[in-house]
């Protein structure tokens, strides 16, 4: 019954994922706590299942379009294994209401990244800026896919330009020198820690890290981030299952509804400007974060 009550919110989260390309799953934990009645620790476990499944589901399309760098993604993800395990261990030891207050801070951080990084629409008739990178990621990708990649970039917290009529540059391998290895180790560990502790994918952190540290083109950063999210989610979830199982009566309807919402969100993305979608979603995140923080702080003071 509780899973059915939470299903509409699972559908809403799927819509945001389909429309923005990322970030929507951050609403899973509050939805599971306040609509499905799960305690915060069970909600983060269910969220890991949802996040991992949706990441794997989205990985195939990016892989077929040539936007996933498996070698770098595997390294980034495996580096985060330690952080995922530590985050999961901390999750079991922290007071549930403290966990929710901290999670509210993560939602506010995500909202700030989205608003600060969104790109306003170009004036009518203005030329499209040439970036030297083809954000379509594959020769057979159409304008709808390019638009979705741009929305994914905005949703995960970085800027993206859509380049039309340019050829994709030759892919260069990442030089893993000492400085780069150190940066990847720090970034990967922090992302893993966030995934294990909060049950979120952390795409709004992963994508900027791949762009700034490894100099990935935006489409490849978005595609590769799904691989990193899948690895971290799988590691964190496996460490949780040893102590507690998944409440499938809640998780299954929530996940199915979320997958259904993804296709609706993808169609919605073709009709509404990306900067407007991001603004609406950021406002929703702020509202949910304030509500979650208020409820949790009140419970701590009781």
C-alpha positions as CSV (number, residue, x, y, z in Angstrom):
1,X,0.0,0.0,0.0
2,X,2.8,2.4,0.9
3,X,4.6,1.7,-2.3
4,X,1.4,2.5,-4.3
5,X,1.0,5.8,-2.4
6,X,4.6,6.7,-3.3
7,X,4.3,5.6,-7.0
8,X,3.1,9.0,-8.2
9,X,6.2,10.6,-6.7
10,X,8.3,7.9,-8.3
11,X,6.7,8.8,-11.6
12,X,7.5,12.5,-11.0
13,X,11.1,11.7,-10.3
14,X,11.2,9.7,-13.6
15,X,9.8,12.7,-15.4
16,X,12.5,15.0,-14.0
17,X,15.2,12.5,-15.0
18,X,13.8,12.2,-18.5
19,X,13.4,16.0,-18.9
20,X,16.7,17.1,-17.4
21,X,18.9,14.1,-17.9
22,X,20.0,13.9,-14.3
23,X,19.4,15.2,-10.8
24,X,15.9,14.1,-10.4
25,X,16.8,11.1,-8.3
26,X,17.9,13.4,-5.5
27,X,14.2,13.7,-4.6
28,X,13.9,9.9,-4.0
29,X,14.9,10.0,-0.4
30,X,12.4,12.6,0.8
31,X,9.7,11.0,-1.3
32,X,10.3,7.6,0.3
33,X,10.4,9.1,3.8
34,X,7.4,11.3,3.8
35,X,5.2,9.5,1.2
36,X,6.1,5.9,1.6
37,X,6.8,6.1,5.3
38,X,10.2,4.5,5.2
39,X,12.8,5.5,7.8
40,X,15.7,7.6,6.4
41,X,18.2,4.7,6.4
42,X,15.8,2.4,4.5
43,X,15.0,5.2,2.1
44,X,18.6,5.7,1.2
45,X,18.9,2.0,0.5
46,X,15.9,2.0,-1.7
47,X,17.2,5.2,-3.4
48,X,20.5,3.4,-4.2
49,X,18.5,0.7,-6.0
50,X,16.5,3.3,-8.0
51,X,19.6,5.4,-8.8
52,X,21.6,2.4,-9.9
53,X,18.8,1.0,-12.1
54,X,18.2,4.3,-13.8
55,X,21.9,4.8,-14.4
56,X,22.3,1.4,-16.0
57,X,19.1,2.0,-18.1
58,X,20.5,5.3,-19.4
59,X,24.0,3.9,-20.0
60,X,23.1,1.9,-23.1
61,X,22.0,4.8,-25.2
62,X,25.1,6.8,-24.4
63,X,27.4,3.8,-25.0
64,X,25.8,3.2,-28.5
65,X,26.4,6.9,-29.3
66,X,30.0,6.7,-28.3
67,X,29.7,8.9,-25.2
68,X,31.1,6.6,-22.6
69,X,34.8,6.3,-21.8
70,X,34.9,3.0,-20.0
71,X,38.5,3.0,-19.0
72,X,38.4,6.4,-17.3
73,X,34.9,5.7,-15.9
74,X,36.0,2.4,-14.4
75,X,39.0,4.0,-12.8
76,X,36.9,6.9,-11.4
77,X,34.3,4.5,-10.1
78,X,36.7,2.0,-8.6
79,X,38.5,4.8,-6.8
80,X,35.2,5.7,-5.2
81,X,34.6,2.2,-3.8
82,X,36.3,3.0,-0.5
83,X,34.3,6.2,-0.2
84,X,31.1,4.2,-0.9
85,X,31.9,1.7,1.9
86,X,32.8,4.4,4.4
87,X,29.7,6.4,3.5
88,X,27.5,3.3,4.0
89,X,29.1,2.6,7.4
90,X,28.5,6.2,8.5
91,X,24.9,6.0,7.3
92,X,24.3,3.2,9.8
93,X,25.7,5.2,12.7
94,X,24.2,8.6,12.2
95,X,20.9,9.7,13.7
96,X,18.2,9.5,11.0
97,X,17.1,13.1,11.6
98,X,20.7,14.4,11.4
99,X,21.0,12.4,8.1
100,X,17.9,14.2,6.7
101,X,19.3,17.7,7.8
102,X,22.5,16.9,6.0
103,X,20.6,15.7,3.0
104,X,18.7,19.0,2.9
105,X,22.1,20.7,2.5
106,X,22.9,18.4,-0.4
107,X,19.6,19.3,-2.1
108,X,20.4,23.0,-1.7
109,X,23.9,22.5,-3.1
110,X,22.4,20.7,-6.1
111,X,19.8,23.6,-6.6
112,X,22.6,26.2,-6.5
113,X,24.7,24.3,-9.0
114,X,21.8,24.1,-11.4
115,X,20.8,27.7,-11.2
116,X,24.4,29.0,-11.3
117,X,25.3,26.9,-14.4
118,X,22.1,27.1,-16.5
119,X,22.6,28.8,-19.9
120,X,19.9,31.2,-21.0
121,X,18.4,30.8,-24.5
122,X,20.2,32.5,-27.4
123,X,18.3,35.5,-28.9
124,X,16.2,34.7,-32.0
125,X,18.4,34.7,-35.1
126,X,21.6,34.6,-33.2
127,X,24.3,32.2,-34.5
128,X,25.0,29.1,-32.5
129,X,28.4,29.3,-30.9
130,X,30.9,26.9,-32.2
131,X,32.7,25.1,-29.5
132,X,34.7,22.6,-31.6
133,X,32.9,19.8,-29.8
134,X,29.9,17.9,-31.2
135,X,27.5,17.5,-28.4
136,X,25.5,14.9,-30.3
137,X,28.2,12.4,-29.6
138,X,27.4,10.3,-32.7
139,X,26.9,11.0,-36.4
140,X,23.3,9.6,-36.3
141,X,22.1,11.5,-33.3
142,X,19.4,14.0,-34.1
143,X,18.6,17.4,-32.7
144,X,16.3,16.0,-30.0
145,X,19.2,13.9,-28.6
146,X,21.5,17.0,-28.7
147,X,18.9,18.9,-26.7
148,X,18.7,16.2,-24.2
149,X,22.5,16.1,-23.8
150,X,22.4,19.9,-23.2
151,X,19.7,19.5,-20.6
152,X,21.7,16.7,-18.9
153,X,24.7,19.0,-18.7
154,X,22.7,21.8,-17.2
155,X,21.0,19.4,-14.7
156,X,24.3,18.0,-13.5
157,X,25.7,21.4,-12.9
158,X,27.9,22.5,-15.8
159,X,27.5,24.6,-18.9
160,X,26.9,23.1,-22.3
161,X,26.9,24.6,-25.8
162,X,25.1,22.8,-28.7
163,X,27.4,22.8,-31.7
164,X,25.8,22.5,-35.1
165,X,27.6,21.6,-38.2
166,X,30.9,20.9,-36.6
167,X,32.8,17.6,-36.7
168,X,33.7,15.8,-33.5
169,X,37.4,16.1,-32.7
170,X,39.6,13.1,-32.4
171,X,39.4,11.6,-29.0
172,X,42.5,12.0,-26.9
173,X,43.4,9.6,-24.1
174,X,43.6,10.9,-20.6
175,X,47.2,11.2,-19.4
176,X,47.1,9.8,-15.8
177,X,50.1,11.6,-14.4
178,X,50.7,12.1,-10.7
179,X,48.6,15.3,-10.4
180,X,45.7,13.8,-12.3
181,X,45.7,10.6,-10.3
182,X,45.6,12.6,-7.1
183,X,42.7,14.7,-8.3
184,X,40.8,11.6,-9.5
185,X,41.4,9.9,-6.2
186,X,40.1,12.9,-4.2
187,X,37.1,13.5,-6.5
188,X,36.2,9.8,-6.8
189,X,36.4,9.2,-3.1
190,X,34.2,12.2,-2.3
191,X,31.6,11.1,-4.9
192,X,31.6,7.5,-3.4
193,X,31.3,8.9,0.1
194,X,28.2,11.0,-1.0
195,X,26.7,8.0,-2.8
196,X,27.1,5.6,0.2
197,X,26.0,8.1,2.8
198,X,23.1,9.8,1.1
199,X,22.0,7.3,-1.5
200,X,22.3,9.8,-4.3
201,X,24.1,9.4,-7.6
202,X,26.1,12.6,-7.3
203,X,25.9,13.5,-11.0
204,X,26.0,17.2,-10.2
205,X,29.5,16.5,-8.7
206,X,30.7,13.8,-11.1
207,X,30.2,15.7,-14.4
208,X,32.1,18.9,-13.3
209,X,34.9,16.7,-12.0
210,X,35.2,14.8,-15.4
211,X,35.1,18.1,-17.3
212,X,37.5,20.0,-15.1
213,X,39.9,17.3,-14.0
214,X,40.0,14.9,-17.0
215,X,39.0,17.6,-19.6
216,X,36.2,15.5,-21.0
217,X,33.9,17.0,-23.6
218,X,30.4,17.6,-22.1
219,X,28.6,14.7,-23.8
220,X,31.2,12.2,-22.8
221,X,31.2,13.5,-19.2
222,X,27.5,13.0,-19.0
223,X,27.6,9.5,-20.5
224,X,30.6,8.4,-18.4
225,X,29.0,9.8,-15.2
226,X,26.3,7.1,-15.5
227,X,29.0,4.4,-15.4
228,X,30.5,6.0,-12.3
229,X,27.0,6.3,-10.6
230,X,26.2,2.6,-11.4
231,X,29.5,1.4,-9.9
232,X,29.2,3.5,-6.7
233,X,25.5,2.6,-6.3
234,X,26.2,-1.1,-6.7
235,X,29.0,-1.1,-4.1
236,X,27.0,1.0,-1.6
237,X,23.9,-1.2,-2.1
238,X,25.8,-4.5,-1.7
239,X,27.2,-3.3,1.6
240,X,23.7,-2.4,2.9
241,X,22.2,-5.7,1.9
242,X,24.4,-7.6,4.4
243,X,22.7,-5.8,7.3
244,X,19.2,-5.2,5.9
245,X,17.2,-6.1,2.9
246,X,15.2,-4.1,0.4
247,X,11.6,-3.4,1.1
248,X,10.4,-4.6,-2.3
249,X,6.7,-3.7,-1.6
250,X,7.9,-0.1,-1.7
251,X,10.9,-0.2,-4.0
252,X,9.3,-2.2,-6.9
253,X,6.2,0.1,-7.6
254,X,8.4,3.2,-7.0
255,X,11.0,2.0,-9.5
256,X,8.5,0.9,-12.1
257,X,6.7,4.3,-11.9
258,X,10.0,6.1,-12.2
259,X,11.0,4.2,-15.4
260,X,7.6,5.1,-16.8
261,X,8.1,8.7,-16.0
262,X,11.4,8.8,-17.9
263,X,9.8,8.4,-21.3
264,X,7.2,11.1,-20.5
265,X,10.0,13.5,-19.3
266,X,12.0,12.9,-22.5
267,X,9.0,14.0,-24.6
268,X,8.4,17.0,-22.3
269,X,12.0,18.1,-22.8
270,X,11.4,18.6,-26.5
271,X,8.6,21.1,-25.8
272,X,9.8,23.2,-22.9
273,X,13.1,25.2,-22.9
274,X,15.9,23.7,-20.8
275,X,16.6,26.8,-18.7
276,X,13.0,27.0,-17.7
277,X,12.8,23.3,-16.7
278,X,16.0,23.7,-14.6
279,X,14.6,26.8,-12.9
280,X,11.4,25.0,-11.9
281,X,13.3,21.9,-10.7
282,X,15.7,24.0,-8.6
283,X,12.8,25.8,-7.0
284,X,11.2,22.4,-6.2
285,X,14.5,21.2,-4.7
286,X,14.7,24.3,-2.4
287,X,11.2,23.8,-1.2
288,X,11.7,20.1,-0.5
289,X,15.0,20.9,1.2
290,X,13.5,23.5,3.5
291,X,10.5,21.2,4.4
292,X,12.9,18.3,5.1
293,X,15.2,20.4,7.2
294,X,12.3,21.9,9.2
295,X,10.7,18.5,9.9
296,X,14.1,17.0,10.9
297,X,15.2,19.9,13.1
298,X,11.8,19.9,14.9
299,X,12.2,16.1,15.5
300,X,15.7,16.6,16.9
301,X,14.4,19.3,19.3
302,X,11.5,17.2,20.5
